[in-house]
């Protein structure tokens, strides 16, 4: 289950990058926010709390 969540978060971060056509006007806010969520999940996985 944890691996599935991690893969989904990585896919969301890549999809929100401003280099894609649909997200160029968004700037870096969505990918930055999703990157932060991904970082928190990775830290929780490494510490064994998730």
PyMOL Python script that loads the backbone (N, CA, C, O; Angstrom):
from pymol import cmd

cmd.read_pdbstr("""\
ATOM      1  N   UNK A   1       0.829  -1.192   0.000  1.00  0.00           N
ATOM      2  CA  UNK A   1       0.000   0.000   0.000  1.00  0.00           C
ATOM      3  C   UNK A   1       0.873   1.255   0.000  1.00  0.00           C
ATOM      4  O   UNK A   1       0.589   2.211  -0.722  1.00  0.00           O
ATOM      5  N   UNK A   2       1.932   1.252   0.810  1.00  0.00           N
ATOM      6  CA  UNK A   2       2.804   2.413   0.884  1.00  0.00           C
ATOM      7  C   UNK A   2       3.486   2.682  -0.446  1.00  0.00           C
ATOM      8  O   UNK A   2       3.659   3.837  -0.833  1.00  0.00           O
ATOM      9  N   UNK A   3       3.869   1.635  -1.140  1.00  0.00           N
ATOM     10  CA  UNK A   3       4.530   1.793  -2.429  1.00  0.00           C
ATOM     11  C   UNK A   3       3.575   2.399  -3.452  1.00  0.00           C
ATOM     12  O   UNK A   3       3.987   3.215  -4.276  1.00  0.00           O
ATOM     13  N   UNK A   4       2.325   2.013  -3.407  1.00  0.00           N
ATOM     14  CA  UNK A   4       1.327   2.559  -4.329  1.00  0.00           C
ATOM     15  C   UNK A   4       1.138   4.054  -4.078  1.00  0.00           C
ATOM     16  O   UNK A   4       1.071   4.839  -5.023  1.00  0.00           O
ATOM     17  N   UNK A   5       1.054   4.443  -2.824  1.00  0.00           N
ATOM     18  CA  UNK A   5       0.912   5.858  -2.476  1.00  0.00           C
ATOM     19  C   UNK A   5       2.123   6.646  -2.947  1.00  0.00           C
ATOM     20  O   UNK A   5       1.973   7.742  -3.485  1.00  0.00           O
ATOM     21  N   UNK A   6       3.304   6.111  -2.755  1.00  0.00           N
ATOM     22  CA  UNK A   6       4.530   6.777  -3.173  1.00  0.00           C
ATOM     23  C   UNK A   6       4.580   6.937  -4.692  1.00  0.00           C
ATOM     24  O   UNK A   6       4.962   7.997  -5.190  1.00  0.00           O
ATOM     25  N   UNK A   7       4.205   5.911  -5.421  1.00  0.00           N
ATOM     26  CA  UNK A   7       4.199   5.983  -6.889  1.00  0.00           C
ATOM     27  C   UNK A   7       3.181   7.014  -7.368  1.00  0.00           C
ATOM     28  O   UNK A   7       3.462   7.775  -8.294  1.00  0.00           O
ATOM     29  N   UNK A   8       2.010   7.048  -6.754  1.00  0.00           N
ATOM     30  CA  UNK A   8       0.996   8.035  -7.140  1.00  0.00           C
ATOM     31  C   UNK A   8       1.471   9.457  -6.879  1.00  0.00           C
ATOM     32  O   UNK A   8       1.226  10.349  -7.692  1.00  0.00           O
ATOM     33  N   UNK A   9       2.141   9.680  -5.763  1.00  0.00           N
ATOM     34  CA  UNK A   9       2.642  11.018  -5.469  1.00  0.00           C
ATOM     35  C   UNK A   9       3.721  11.441  -6.461  1.00  0.00           C
ATOM     36  O   UNK A   9       3.756  12.599  -6.876  1.00  0.00           O
ATOM     37  N   UNK A  10       4.592  10.523  -6.842  1.00  0.00           N
ATOM     38  CA  UNK A  10       5.619  10.841  -7.833  1.00  0.00           C
ATOM     39  C   UNK A  10       4.968  11.197  -9.168  1.00  0.00           C
ATOM     40  O   UNK A  10       5.392  12.139  -9.838  1.00  0.00           O
ATOM     41  N   UNK A  11       3.952  10.454  -9.547  1.00  0.00           N
ATOM     42  CA  UNK A  11       3.254  10.740 -10.800  1.00  0.00           C
ATOM     43  C   UNK A  11       2.557  12.100 -10.752  1.00  0.00           C
ATOM     44  O   UNK A  11       2.529  12.809 -11.758  1.00  0.00           O
ATOM     45  N   UNK A  12       1.998  12.473  -9.611  1.00  0.00           N
ATOM     46  CA  UNK A  12       1.363  13.775  -9.475  1.00  0.00           C
ATOM     47  C   UNK A  12       2.369  14.910  -9.574  1.00  0.00           C
ATOM     48  O   UNK A  12       2.090  15.937 -10.193  1.00  0.00           O
ATOM     49  N   UNK A  13       3.537  14.732  -8.969  1.00  0.00           N
ATOM     50  CA  UNK A  13       4.575  15.760  -9.043  1.00  0.00           C
ATOM     51  C   UNK A  13       5.039  15.944 -10.476  1.00  0.00           C
ATOM     52  O   UNK A  13       5.189  17.077 -10.935  1.00  0.00           O
ATOM     53  N   UNK A  14       5.270  14.851 -11.192  1.00  0.00           N
ATOM     54  CA  UNK A  14       5.710  14.950 -12.583  1.00  0.00           C
ATOM     55  C   UNK A  14       4.620  15.578 -13.446  1.00  0.00           C
ATOM     56  O   UNK A  14       4.929  16.367 -14.339  1.00  0.00           O
ATOM     57  N   UNK A  15       3.380  15.253 -13.207  1.00  0.00           N
ATOM     58  CA  UNK A  15       2.276  15.816 -13.975  1.00  0.00           C
ATOM     59  C   UNK A  15       2.042  17.288 -13.719  1.00  0.00           C
ATOM     60  O   UNK A  15       1.474  17.975 -14.568  1.00  0.00           O
ATOM     61  N   UNK A  16       2.463  17.792 -12.572  1.00  0.00           N
ATOM     62  CA  UNK A  16       2.245  19.199 -12.239  1.00  0.00           C
ATOM     63  C   UNK A  16       3.428  20.082 -12.609  1.00  0.00           C
ATOM     64  O   UNK A  16       3.379  21.288 -12.365  1.00  0.00           O
ATOM     65  N   UNK A  17       4.480  19.531 -13.185  1.00  0.00           N
ATOM     66  CA  UNK A  17       5.624  20.352 -13.592  1.00  0.00           C
ATOM     67  C   UNK A  17       5.186  21.356 -14.653  1.00  0.00           C
ATOM     68  O   UNK A  17       4.400  21.014 -15.537  1.00  0.00           O
ATOM     69  N   UNK A  18       5.684  22.590 -14.578  1.00  0.00           N
ATOM     70  CA  UNK A  18       5.231  23.620 -15.519  1.00  0.00           C
ATOM     71  C   UNK A  18       5.718  23.428 -16.956  1.00  0.00           C
ATOM     72  O   UNK A  18       5.373  24.235 -17.819  1.00  0.00           O
ATOM     73  N   UNK A  19       6.490  22.410 -17.236  1.00  0.00           N
ATOM     74  CA  UNK A  19       6.942  22.192 -18.609  1.00  0.00           C
ATOM     75  C   UNK A  19       5.849  21.566 -19.474  1.00  0.00           C
ATOM     76  O   UNK A  19       5.953  21.590 -20.700  1.00  0.00           O
ATOM     77  N   UNK A  20       4.813  21.011 -18.865  1.00  0.00           N
ATOM     78  CA  UNK A  20       3.712  20.434 -19.624  1.00  0.00           C
ATOM     79  C   UNK A  20       2.797  21.545 -20.113  1.00  0.00           C
ATOM     80  O   UNK A  20       2.696  22.590 -19.470  1.00  0.00           O
ATOM     81  N   UNK A  21       2.142  21.338 -21.218  1.00  0.00           N
ATOM     82  CA  UNK A  21       1.293  22.357 -21.821  1.00  0.00           C
ATOM     83  C   UNK A  21       0.124  22.788 -20.962  1.00  0.00           C
ATOM     84  O   UNK A  21      -0.202  23.973 -20.906  1.00  0.00           O
ATOM     85  N   UNK A  22      -0.511  21.841 -20.292  1.00  0.00           N
ATOM     86  CA  UNK A  22      -1.709  22.169 -19.516  1.00  0.00           C
ATOM     87  C   UNK A  22      -1.400  22.908 -18.223  1.00  0.00           C
ATOM     88  O   UNK A  22      -2.303  23.488 -17.620  1.00  0.00           O
ATOM     89  N   UNK A  23      -0.141  22.902 -17.782  1.00  0.00           N
ATOM     90  CA  UNK A  23       0.172  23.504 -16.484  1.00  0.00           C
ATOM     91  C   UNK A  23       1.196  24.630 -16.567  1.00  0.00           C
ATOM     92  O   UNK A  23       1.787  24.990 -15.549  1.00  0.00           O
ATOM     93  N   UNK A  24       1.422  25.192 -17.741  1.00  0.00           N
ATOM     94  CA  UNK A  24       2.416  26.252 -17.862  1.00  0.00           C
ATOM     95  C   UNK A  24       2.011  27.512 -17.105  1.00  0.00           C
ATOM     96  O   UNK A  24       2.878  28.192 -16.557  1.00  0.00           O
ATOM     97  N   UNK A  25       0.759  27.835 -17.058  1.00  0.00           N
ATOM     98  CA  UNK A  25       0.328  29.061 -16.387  1.00  0.00           C
ATOM     99  C   UNK A  25       0.232  28.901 -14.873  1.00  0.00           C
ATOM    100  O   UNK A  25       0.022  29.890 -14.171  1.00  0.00           O
ATOM    101  N   UNK A  26       0.379  27.698 -14.355  1.00  0.00           N
ATOM    102  CA  UNK A  26       0.274  27.472 -12.914  1.00  0.00           C
ATOM    103  C   UNK A  26       1.511  27.922 -12.168  1.00  0.00           C
ATOM    104  O   UNK A  26       1.423  28.260 -10.987  1.00  0.00           O
ATOM    105  N   UNK A  27       2.656  27.936 -12.817  1.00  0.00           N
ATOM    106  CA  UNK A  27       3.903  28.243 -12.132  1.00  0.00           C
ATOM    107  C   UNK A  27       4.408  27.022 -11.367  1.00  0.00           C
ATOM    108  O   UNK A  27       4.084  25.885 -11.711  1.00  0.00           O
ATOM    109  N   UNK A  28       5.197  27.265 -10.336  1.00  0.00           N
ATOM    110  CA  UNK A  28       5.803  26.167  -9.588  1.00  0.00           C
ATOM    111  C   UNK A  28       5.036  25.793  -8.322  1.00  0.00           C
ATOM    112  O   UNK A  28       5.460  24.888  -7.603  1.00  0.00           O
ATOM    113  N   UNK A  29       3.938  26.451  -8.032  1.00  0.00           N
ATOM    114  CA  UNK A  29       3.203  26.190  -6.792  1.00  0.00           C
ATOM    115  C   UNK A  29       2.673  24.757  -6.690  1.00  0.00           C
ATOM    116  O   UNK A  29       2.887  24.128  -5.653  1.00  0.00           O
ATOM    117  N   UNK A  30       1.997  24.203  -7.699  1.00  0.00           N
ATOM    118  CA  UNK A  30       1.487  22.833  -7.551  1.00  0.00           C
ATOM    119  C   UNK A  30       2.590  21.794  -7.399  1.00  0.00           C
ATOM    120  O   UNK A  30       2.490  20.897  -6.562  1.00  0.00           O
ATOM    121  N   UNK A  31       3.637  21.913  -8.203  1.00  0.00           N
ATOM    122  CA  UNK A  31       4.703  20.915  -8.102  1.00  0.00           C
ATOM    123  C   UNK A  31       5.482  21.100  -6.805  1.00  0.00           C
ATOM    124  O   UNK A  31       5.983  20.128  -6.238  1.00  0.00           O
ATOM    125  N   UNK A  32       5.588  22.332  -6.335  1.00  0.00           N
ATOM    126  CA  UNK A  32       6.259  22.566  -5.055  1.00  0.00           C
ATOM    127  C   UNK A  32       5.475  21.998  -3.888  1.00  0.00           C
ATOM    128  O   UNK A  32       6.044  21.404  -2.972  1.00  0.00           O
ATOM    129  N   UNK A  33       4.163  22.187  -3.930  1.00  0.00           N
ATOM    130  CA  UNK A  33       3.312  21.640  -2.866  1.00  0.00           C
ATOM    131  C   UNK A  33       3.286  20.129  -2.878  1.00  0.00           C
ATOM    132  O   UNK A  33       3.357  19.491  -1.827  1.00  0.00           O
ATOM    133  N   UNK A  34       3.184  19.555  -4.068  1.00  0.00           N
ATOM    134  CA  UNK A  34       3.199  18.093  -4.165  1.00  0.00           C
ATOM    135  C   UNK A  34       4.577  17.537  -3.816  1.00  0.00           C
ATOM    136  O   UNK A  34       4.690  16.451  -3.247  1.00  0.00           O
ATOM    137  N   UNK A  35       5.614  18.281  -4.157  1.00  0.00           N
ATOM    138  CA  UNK A  35       6.967  17.866  -3.781  1.00  0.00           C
ATOM    139  C   UNK A  35       7.144  17.832  -2.270  1.00  0.00           C
ATOM    140  O   UNK A  35       7.800  16.941  -1.731  1.00  0.00           O
ATOM    141  N   UNK A  36       6.552  18.810  -1.593  1.00  0.00           N
ATOM    142  CA  UNK A  36       6.606  18.843  -0.134  1.00  0.00           C
ATOM    143  C   UNK A  36       5.861  17.653   0.464  1.00  0.00           C
ATOM    144  O   UNK A  36       6.342  17.027   1.409  1.00  0.00           O
ATOM    145  N   UNK A  37       4.695  17.342  -0.081  1.00  0.00           N
ATOM    146  CA  UNK A  37       3.939  16.174   0.391  1.00  0.00           C
ATOM    147  C   UNK A  37       4.735  14.902   0.141  1.00  0.00           C
ATOM    148  O   UNK A  37       4.771  14.017   0.996  1.00  0.00           O
ATOM    149  N   UNK A  38       5.374  14.802  -1.023  1.00  0.00           N
ATOM    150  CA  UNK A  38       6.195  13.638  -1.337  1.00  0.00           C
ATOM    151  C   UNK A  38       7.363  13.523  -0.368  1.00  0.00           C
ATOM    152  O   UNK A  38       7.682  12.424   0.087  1.00  0.00           O
ATOM    153  N   UNK A  39       7.999  14.633  -0.049  1.00  0.00           N
ATOM    154  CA  UNK A  39       9.113  14.618   0.895  1.00  0.00           C
ATOM    155  C   UNK A  39       8.662  14.155   2.281  1.00  0.00           C
ATOM    156  O   UNK A  39       9.361  13.377   2.929  1.00  0.00           O
ATOM    157  N   UNK A  40       7.524  14.618   2.729  1.00  0.00           N
ATOM    158  CA  UNK A  40       7.004  14.215   4.037  1.00  0.00           C
ATOM    159  C   UNK A  40       6.697  12.718   4.059  1.00  0.00           C
ATOM    160  O   UNK A  40       7.011  12.034   5.033  1.00  0.00           O
ATOM    161  N   UNK A  41       6.088  12.212   2.993  1.00  0.00           N
ATOM    162  CA  UNK A  41       5.765  10.784   2.929  1.00  0.00           C
ATOM    163  C   UNK A  41       7.035   9.944   2.911  1.00  0.00           C
ATOM    164  O   UNK A  41       7.091   8.902   3.564  1.00  0.00           O
ATOM    165  N   UNK A  42       8.051  10.376   2.178  1.00  0.00           N
ATOM    166  CA  UNK A  42       9.312   9.629   2.137  1.00  0.00           C
ATOM    167  C   UNK A  42       9.972   9.616   3.511  1.00  0.00           C
ATOM    168  O   UNK A  42      10.480   8.580   3.941  1.00  0.00           O
ATOM    169  N   UNK A  43       9.970  10.746   4.199  1.00  0.00           N
ATOM    170  CA  UNK A  43      10.554  10.792   5.545  1.00  0.00           C
ATOM    171  C   UNK A  43       9.782   9.879   6.494  1.00  0.00           C
ATOM    172  O   UNK A  43      10.389   9.175   7.301  1.00  0.00           O
ATOM    173  N   UNK A  44       8.458   9.881   6.407  1.00  0.00           N
ATOM    174  CA  UNK A  44       7.659   9.000   7.259  1.00  0.00           C
ATOM    175  C   UNK A  44       7.920   7.530   6.937  1.00  0.00           C
ATOM    176  O   UNK A  44       7.953   6.693   7.839  1.00  0.00           O
ATOM    177  N   UNK A  45       8.105   7.212   5.648  1.00  0.00           N
ATOM    178  CA  UNK A  45       8.418   5.836   5.275  1.00  0.00           C
ATOM    179  C   UNK A  45       9.782   5.409   5.820  1.00  0.00           C
ATOM    180  O   UNK A  45       9.945   4.288   6.301  1.00  0.00           O
ATOM    181  N   UNK A  46      10.747   6.306   5.738  1.00  0.00           N
ATOM    182  CA  UNK A  46      12.097   5.965   6.209  1.00  0.00           C
ATOM    183  C   UNK A  46      12.169   5.826   7.726  1.00  0.00           C
ATOM    184  O   UNK A  46      12.952   5.028   8.241  1.00  0.00           O
ATOM    185  N   UNK A  47      11.355   6.599   8.440  1.00  0.00           N
ATOM    186  CA  UNK A  47      11.358   6.479   9.892  1.00  0.00           C
ATOM    187  C   UNK A  47      10.458   5.369  10.401  1.00  0.00           C
ATOM    188  O   UNK A  47      10.472   5.049  11.589  1.00  0.00           O
ATOM    189  N   UNK A  48       9.665   4.775   9.496  1.00  0.00           N
ATOM    190  CA  UNK A  48       8.815   3.648   9.883  1.00  0.00           C
ATOM    191  C   UNK A  48       7.509   4.058  10.533  1.00  0.00           C
ATOM    192  O   UNK A  48       6.873   3.231  11.187  1.00  0.00           O
ATOM    193  N   UNK A  49       7.094   5.275  10.383  1.00  0.00           N
ATOM    194  CA  UNK A  49       5.850   5.722  10.995  1.00  0.00           C
ATOM    195  C   UNK A  49       4.657   5.672  10.067  1.00  0.00           C
ATOM    196  O   UNK A  49       3.549   6.037  10.461  1.00  0.00           O
ATOM    197  N   UNK A  50       4.866   5.226   8.843  1.00  0.00           N
ATOM    198  CA  UNK A  50       3.750   5.131   7.893  1.00  0.00           C
ATOM    199  C   UNK A  50       3.597   3.716   7.424  1.00  0.00           C
ATOM    200  O   UNK A  50       2.713   3.425   6.619  1.00  0.00           O
TER     201      UNK A  50
END
""", "prot")
cmd.dss("prot")
cmd.show_as("cartoon", "prot")
cmd.util.cbc("prot")
cmd.orient("prot")
